């Protein structure tokens, strides 16, 4: 059961980065205010590239540096598909900023549940 929660948390973290990139590729005037602050704008980058390494390392039991480089390929190749699938199935209708926040919080919650259940 812990493995399921850890994999879901990694998917949600990658989707957070994908939603952020979708927001940044849009019109400049439609972007939320957090994109103008470099510290707040770094949260999705950390969420996409660093946070999924934690559950992937626990599930696959490889060295974290190897998982980090594998995660780069996963984010680049599977990231757009994961994001599109998440937005099609679970979009809140309140905008991409809310969807990004929901996927980030959901990733944190499922990561904590997976770590406790482990």
Rosetta constraint file for C-alpha pairs under 8 A:
AtomPair CA 1 CA 5 HARMONIC 6.69 0.50
AtomPair CA 1 CA 114 HARMONIC 7.67 0.50
AtomPair CA 1 CA 117 HARMONIC 7.28 0.50
AtomPair CA 2 CA 6 HARMONIC 6.18 0.50
AtomPair CA 2 CA 113 HARMONIC 7.43 0.50
AtomPair CA 2 CA 114 HARMONIC 4.44 0.50
AtomPair CA 2 CA 115 HARMONIC 6.98 0.50
AtomPair CA 2 CA 116 HARMONIC 7.97 0.50
AtomPair CA 2 CA 117 HARMONIC 5.23 0.50
AtomPair CA 2 CA 118 HARMONIC 5.38 0.50
AtomPair CA 3 CA 7 HARMONIC 6.16 0.50
AtomPair CA 3 CA 59 HARMONIC 6.17 0.50
AtomPair CA 3 CA 114 HARMONIC 6.78 0.50
AtomPair CA 3 CA 118 HARMONIC 7.99 0.50
AtomPair CA 4 CA 8 HARMONIC 6.19 0.50
AtomPair CA 4 CA 114 HARMONIC 7.61 0.50
AtomPair CA 5 CA 9 HARMONIC 6.09 0.50
AtomPair CA 5 CA 110 HARMONIC 5.35 0.50
AtomPair CA 5 CA 111 HARMONIC 6.48 0.50
AtomPair CA 5 CA 113 HARMONIC 6.76 0.50
AtomPair CA 5 CA 114 HARMONIC 4.89 0.50
AtomPair CA 6 CA 10 HARMONIC 6.35 0.50
AtomPair CA 6 CA 55 HARMONIC 5.09 0.50
AtomPair CA 6 CA 56 HARMONIC 7.45 0.50
AtomPair CA 6 CA 59 HARMONIC 7.32 0.50
AtomPair CA 6 CA 110 HARMONIC 6.62 0.50
AtomPair CA 6 CA 111 HARMONIC 5.54 0.50
AtomPair CA 6 CA 114 HARMONIC 5.21 0.50
AtomPair CA 6 CA 115 HARMONIC 7.62 0.50
AtomPair CA 7 CA 11 HARMONIC 6.29 0.50
AtomPair CA 7 CA 55 HARMONIC 6.66 0.50
AtomPair CA 7 CA 56 HARMONIC 7.18 0.50
AtomPair CA 7 CA 59 HARMONIC 7.86 0.50
AtomPair CA 8 CA 12 HARMONIC 6.16 0.50
AtomPair CA 8 CA 107 HARMONIC 7.19 0.50
AtomPair CA 8 CA 110 HARMONIC 6.89 0.50
AtomPair CA 9 CA 13 HARMONIC 6.15 0.50
AtomPair CA 9 CA 52 HARMONIC 7.35 0.50
AtomPair CA 9 CA 55 HARMONIC 7.37 0.50
AtomPair CA 9 CA 106 HARMONIC 7.17 0.50
AtomPair CA 9 CA 107 HARMONIC 4.19 0.50
AtomPair CA 9 CA 108 HARMONIC 6.76 0.50
AtomPair CA 9 CA 109 HARMONIC 7.79 0.50
AtomPair CA 9 CA 110 HARMONIC 5.25 0.50
AtomPair CA 9 CA 111 HARMONIC 5.29 0.50
AtomPair CA 10 CA 14 HARMONIC 6.24 0.50
AtomPair CA 10 CA 51 HARMONIC 7.34 0.50
AtomPair CA 10 CA 52 HARMONIC 4.46 0.50
AtomPair CA 10 CA 53 HARMONIC 7.73 0.50
AtomPair CA 10 CA 55 HARMONIC 6.34 0.50
AtomPair CA 10 CA 56 HARMONIC 7.20 0.50
AtomPair CA 10 CA 107 HARMONIC 6.83 0.50
AtomPair CA 10 CA 111 HARMONIC 7.96 0.50
AtomPair CA 11 CA 15 HARMONIC 6.10 0.50
AtomPair CA 11 CA 52 HARMONIC 7.63 0.50
AtomPair CA 11 CA 82 HARMONIC 7.18 0.50
AtomPair CA 11 CA 107 HARMONIC 7.70 0.50
AtomPair CA 12 CA 16 HARMONIC 6.15 0.50
AtomPair CA 12 CA 103 HARMONIC 5.33 0.50
AtomPair CA 12 CA 104 HARMONIC 6.49 0.50
AtomPair CA 12 CA 106 HARMONIC 6.84 0.50
AtomPair CA 12 CA 107 HARMONIC 4.99 0.50
AtomPair CA 13 CA 17 HARMONIC 6.72 0.50
AtomPair CA 13 CA 47 HARMONIC 5.20 0.50
AtomPair CA 13 CA 48 HARMONIC 5.43 0.50
AtomPair CA 13 CA 51 HARMONIC 6.80 0.50
AtomPair CA 13 CA 52 HARMONIC 6.21 0.50
AtomPair CA 13 CA 103 HARMONIC 6.91 0.50
AtomPair CA 13 CA 104 HARMONIC 5.94 0.50
AtomPair CA 13 CA 107 HARMONIC 5.59 0.50
AtomPair CA 14 CA 18 HARMONIC 6.35 0.50
AtomPair CA 14 CA 47 HARMONIC 6.73 0.50
AtomPair CA 14 CA 48 HARMONIC 4.48 0.50
AtomPair CA 14 CA 49 HARMONIC 7.48 0.50
AtomPair CA 14 CA 52 HARMONIC 7.05 0.50
AtomPair CA 14 CA 75 HARMONIC 6.39 0.50
AtomPair CA 14 CA 79 HARMONIC 6.16 0.50
AtomPair CA 14 CA 82 HARMONIC 7.64 0.50
AtomPair CA 14 CA 83 HARMONIC 7.68 0.50
AtomPair CA 15 CA 19 HARMONIC 6.04 0.50
AtomPair CA 15 CA 48 HARMONIC 7.40 0.50
AtomPair CA 15 CA 79 HARMONIC 6.56 0.50
AtomPair CA 15 CA 80 HARMONIC 7.96 0.50
AtomPair CA 15 CA 82 HARMONIC 6.09 0.50
AtomPair CA 15 CA 83 HARMONIC 4.71 0.50
AtomPair CA 15 CA 86 HARMONIC 7.18 0.50
AtomPair CA 15 CA 100 HARMONIC 7.72 0.50
AtomPair CA 15 CA 103 HARMONIC 6.93 0.50
AtomPair CA 16 CA 20 HARMONIC 6.25 0.50
AtomPair CA 16 CA 44 HARMONIC 6.01 0.50
AtomPair CA 16 CA 47 HARMONIC 6.70 0.50
AtomPair CA 16 CA 48 HARMONIC 6.63 0.50
AtomPair CA 16 CA 83 HARMONIC 7.74 0.50
AtomPair CA 16 CA 100 HARMONIC 5.12 0.50
AtomPair CA 16 CA 101 HARMONIC 7.51 0.50
AtomPair CA 16 CA 103 HARMONIC 5.79 0.50
AtomPair CA 16 CA 104 HARMONIC 5.75 0.50
AtomPair CA 17 CA 21 HARMONIC 6.29 0.50
AtomPair CA 17 CA 44 HARMONIC 4.78 0.50
AtomPair CA 17 CA 45 HARMONIC 6.00 0.50
AtomPair CA 17 CA 47 HARMONIC 6.33 0.50
AtomPair CA 17 CA 48 HARMONIC 4.79 0.50
AtomPair CA 17 CA 100 HARMONIC 7.98 0.50
AtomPair CA 18 CA 22 HARMONIC 6.23 0.50
AtomPair CA 18 CA 48 HARMONIC 7.75 0.50
AtomPair CA 18 CA 79 HARMONIC 6.07 0.50
AtomPair CA 18 CA 80 HARMONIC 6.14 0.50
AtomPair CA 18 CA 83 HARMONIC 5.48 0.50
AtomPair CA 19 CA 23 HARMONIC 6.20 0.50
AtomPair CA 19 CA 83 HARMONIC 6.37 0.50
AtomPair CA 19 CA 96 HARMONIC 6.69 0.50
AtomPair CA 19 CA 99 HARMONIC 7.66 0.50
AtomPair CA 19 CA 100 HARMONIC 5.81 0.50
AtomPair CA 20 CA 24 HARMONIC 6.24 0.50
AtomPair CA 20 CA 44 HARMONIC 6.39 0.50
AtomPair CA 20 CA 97 HARMONIC 7.91 0.50
AtomPair CA 20 CA 100 HARMONIC 6.85 0.50
AtomPair CA 21 CA 25 HARMONIC 6.15 0.50
AtomPair CA 22 CA 26 HARMONIC 6.64 0.50
AtomPair CA 23 CA 31 HARMONIC 6.34 0.50
AtomPair CA 23 CA 96 HARMONIC 6.80 0.50
AtomPair CA 23 CA 97 HARMONIC 7.76 0.50
AtomPair CA 24 CA 28 HARMONIC 7.82 0.50
AtomPair CA 24 CA 31 HARMONIC 6.90 0.50
AtomPair CA 24 CA 35 HARMONIC 7.80 0.50
AtomPair CA 26 CA 30 HARMONIC 7.00 0.50
AtomPair CA 26 CA 31 HARMONIC 7.19 0.50
AtomPair CA 27 CA 31 HARMONIC 6.78 0.50
AtomPair CA 31 CA 35 HARMONIC 6.78 0.50
AtomPair CA 32 CA 97 HARMONIC 6.90 0.50
AtomPair CA 33 CA 37 HARMONIC 7.48 0.50
AtomPair CA 34 CA 40 HARMONIC 5.72 0.50
AtomPair CA 34 CA 41 HARMONIC 6.21 0.50
AtomPair CA 35 CA 40 HARMONIC 7.00 0.50
AtomPair CA 35 CA 41 HARMONIC 5.26 0.50
AtomPair CA 36 CA 41 HARMONIC 7.35 0.50
AtomPair CA 37 CA 41 HARMONIC 6.02 0.50
AtomPair CA 38 CA 42 HARMONIC 6.13 0.50
AtomPair CA 39 CA 43 HARMONIC 7.08 0.50
AtomPair CA 41 CA 45 HARMONIC 7.54 0.50
AtomPair CA 42 CA 46 HARMONIC 6.30 0.50
AtomPair CA 43 CA 47 HARMONIC 6.01 0.50
AtomPair CA 44 CA 48 HARMONIC 5.97 0.50
AtomPair CA 45 CA 49 HARMONIC 6.07 0.50
AtomPair CA 45 CA 50 HARMONIC 7.83 0.50
AtomPair CA 46 CA 50 HARMONIC 5.15 0.50
AtomPair CA 46 CA 51 HARMONIC 6.37 0.50
AtomPair CA 47 CA 51 HARMONIC 5.12 0.50
AtomPair CA 47 CA 52 HARMONIC 7.12 0.50
AtomPair CA 47 CA 104 HARMONIC 7.50 0.50
AtomPair CA 48 CA 52 HARMONIC 6.67 0.50
AtomPair CA 48 CA 75 HARMONIC 7.05 0.50
AtomPair CA 49 CA 53 HARMONIC 7.37 0.50
AtomPair CA 49 CA 68 HARMONIC 7.43 0.50
AtomPair CA 49 CA 71 HARMONIC 6.79 0.50
AtomPair CA 49 CA 72 HARMONIC 6.62 0.50
AtomPair CA 49 CA 75 HARMONIC 7.39 0.50
AtomPair CA 50 CA 54 HARMONIC 7.61 0.50
AtomPair CA 50 CA 68 HARMONIC 7.24 0.50
AtomPair CA 51 CA 55 HARMONIC 7.78 0.50
AtomPair CA 52 CA 56 HARMONIC 6.20 0.50
AtomPair CA 52 CA 71 HARMONIC 7.44 0.50
AtomPair CA 53 CA 57 HARMONIC 5.81 0.50
AtomPair CA 53 CA 64 HARMONIC 6.70 0.50
AtomPair CA 53 CA 67 HARMONIC 6.13 0.50
AtomPair CA 53 CA 68 HARMONIC 5.77 0.50
AtomPair CA 53 CA 71 HARMONIC 6.91 0.50
AtomPair CA 54 CA 58 HARMONIC 6.42 0.50
AtomPair CA 54 CA 64 HARMONIC 7.75 0.50
AtomPair CA 55 CA 59 HARMONIC 6.06 0.50
AtomPair CA 55 CA 111 HARMONIC 7.19 0.50
AtomPair CA 56 CA 60 HARMONIC 5.84 0.50
AtomPair CA 56 CA 61 HARMONIC 7.73 0.50
AtomPair CA 56 CA 67 HARMONIC 6.86 0.50
AtomPair CA 57 CA 61 HARMONIC 5.20 0.50
AtomPair CA 57 CA 62 HARMONIC 5.81 0.50
AtomPair CA 57 CA 63 HARMONIC 6.85 0.50
AtomPair CA 57 CA 64 HARMONIC 5.71 0.50
AtomPair CA 57 CA 67 HARMONIC 6.42 0.50
AtomPair CA 58 CA 62 HARMONIC 8.00 0.50
AtomPair CA 62 CA 66 HARMONIC 7.00 0.50
AtomPair CA 62 CA 67 HARMONIC 6.73 0.50
AtomPair CA 63 CA 67 HARMONIC 6.47 0.50
AtomPair CA 64 CA 68 HARMONIC 6.06 0.50
AtomPair CA 65 CA 69 HARMONIC 6.53 0.50
AtomPair CA 66 CA 70 HARMONIC 6.26 0.50
AtomPair CA 67 CA 71 HARMONIC 5.88 0.50
AtomPair CA 68 CA 72 HARMONIC 6.43 0.50
AtomPair CA 69 CA 73 HARMONIC 6.86 0.50
AtomPair CA 70 CA 74 HARMONIC 6.32 0.50
AtomPair CA 71 CA 75 HARMONIC 5.98 0.50
AtomPair CA 72 CA 76 HARMONIC 6.18 0.50
AtomPair CA 73 CA 77 HARMONIC 5.91 0.50
AtomPair CA 73 CA 78 HARMONIC 7.92 0.50
AtomPair CA 74 CA 78 HARMONIC 5.22 0.50
AtomPair CA 74 CA 79 HARMONIC 6.49 0.50
AtomPair CA 75 CA 79 HARMONIC 4.42 0.50
AtomPair CA 75 CA 80 HARMONIC 7.81 0.50
AtomPair CA 76 CA 80 HARMONIC 7.53 0.50
AtomPair CA 77 CA 81 HARMONIC 7.92 0.50
AtomPair CA 78 CA 82 HARMONIC 6.05 0.50
AtomPair CA 79 CA 83 HARMONIC 6.05 0.50
AtomPair CA 80 CA 84 HARMONIC 6.06 0.50
AtomPair CA 81 CA 85 HARMONIC 6.07 0.50
AtomPair CA 82 CA 86 HARMONIC 6.05 0.50
AtomPair CA 83 CA 87 HARMONIC 6.07 0.50
AtomPair CA 84 CA 88 HARMONIC 6.05 0.50
AtomPair CA 85 CA 89 HARMONIC 6.17 0.50
AtomPair CA 86 CA 90 HARMONIC 5.56 0.50
AtomPair CA 86 CA 91 HARMONIC 7.14 0.50
AtomPair CA 87 CA 91 HARMONIC 4.73 0.50
AtomPair CA 87 CA 99 HARMONIC 7.73 0.50
AtomPair CA 91 CA 99 HARMONIC 6.26 0.50
AtomPair CA 92 CA 98 HARMONIC 7.42 0.50
AtomPair CA 92 CA 99 HARMONIC 6.26 0.50
AtomPair CA 94 CA 98 HARMONIC 6.13 0.50
AtomPair CA 94 CA 99 HARMONIC 7.49 0.50
AtomPair CA 95 CA 99 HARMONIC 6.51 0.50
AtomPair CA 96 CA 100 HARMONIC 5.99 0.50
AtomPair CA 97 CA 101 HARMONIC 6.26 0.50
AtomPair CA 98 CA 102 HARMONIC 6.07 0.50
AtomPair CA 99 CA 103 HARMONIC 6.14 0.50
AtomPair CA 100 CA 104 HARMONIC 6.14 0.50
AtomPair CA 101 CA 105 HARMONIC 6.12 0.50
AtomPair CA 102 CA 106 HARMONIC 5.87 0.50
AtomPair CA 103 CA 107 HARMONIC 5.94 0.50
AtomPair CA 104 CA 108 HARMONIC 6.33 0.50
AtomPair CA 105 CA 109 HARMONIC 6.14 0.50
AtomPair CA 106 CA 110 HARMONIC 6.06 0.50
AtomPair CA 107 CA 111 HARMONIC 5.98 0.50
AtomPair CA 108 CA 112 HARMONIC 6.21 0.50
AtomPair CA 109 CA 113 HARMONIC 6.20 0.50
AtomPair CA 110 CA 114 HARMONIC 5.92 0.50
AtomPair CA 111 CA 115 HARMONIC 6.10 0.50
AtomPair CA 112 CA 116 HARMONIC 6.11 0.50
AtomPair CA 113 CA 117 HARMONIC 5.99 0.50
AtomPair CA 114 CA 118 HARMONIC 6.05 0.50
